[in-house]
Amino acid sequence: MPTILGQNQYGKAENRVVKIVRDGDTHHIKDLNVSVALSGDMAEVHYSGSNANVLPTDTTKNTVYAFAKEHGIESAEQFGIHLARHFVTSQNPIHRARIRIEEYAWERIATSDAGDTKHSFVRKGQETRVSQITYDGEKWEIISGLKDLTVLNSTDSEFWGYVKDKYTTLREAYDRILATDVSARWRYNWTDDAEPMPNWEKSYEQARRHMLHAFAQTYSLSLQQTLYQMGTRIIDSCGEIDEIRFSLPNNHHFLVDLEPFELKNETADGAVYFAADRPYGLIEATVLRDGVEPRIPVDLTNL
């Protein structure tokens, strides 16, 4: 049977870019992992091998590094916007550009005698910031977020009243540890160059803060309830964000049986737990502003 070409794209993946800005003796660092995917009039390279419409992936790599110097890196989102606009507007065969960026955060090393150093940094281990910038020559879609943000509540969490059948062995819990590694993506309602652009750095910090506050302040009867409260807090507080999707593994903590050692584990002064990394429950959901259609792919945050 005859075949036809379906969706296709190409580009250079995982370009590691470290930009140092020297403000006298004080230095600033931006550390990104940038992946470029381009699509458009690319049928012939698949059908006949003609490269007439192909911008080499090596050129996309070079563009990433040149733009880091030429435009700087104000934010991951702004850098991705510069790149996407360039690829779509400078090459007629390219109709759509998607830029995915991971940002690795650094903080200054504090020394006891001199405070924060001006040019020495330690890599932050809390989370990785992520962004996806897509441009088709007319409209933008900016999806930002984070992954690997580990959070834990040592109390104020319960889990009971669930369905039970002959395979159920889990005991109901009225005071448990709730822990997860947050993977979240949120979509901005900025889509047009004619509209005022959000402050990407400020928006990220606000979304992260509201997410953490909701996790800490929600008395949780299920991880699903906590997820919804985290998303709701962000949507209610950040008018530039219309949609957010979470993938939250339930990092189980089980009481260790210390009876063989004649020790009572669950006491008023605390307890000892075993942290199990797998298997784990995986809770996923999207929270939307009322009246907004979902657009974040459901597989963008999950396994």
Secondary structure by P-SEA (a helix, b strand, c coil): cbbbbcccbbbbccbbbbbbbbcccbbbbbbbbbbbbbbcccccccccccccccccaaaaaaaaaaaaaacccccaaaaaaaaaaaaaaacccccbbbbbbbbbbbbbbbcccccccccbbbbbccbbbbbbbbbcccbbbbbbbcccbbbbbcccccccccccccccccccccbbbbbbbbbbbbbbccccccccccaaaaaaaaaaaaaaaaaaacccccaaaaaaaaaaaaaaccccccbbbbbbbcbbbbbcccccccccccccccbbbbbbcccbbbbbbcccccccccccccccccc
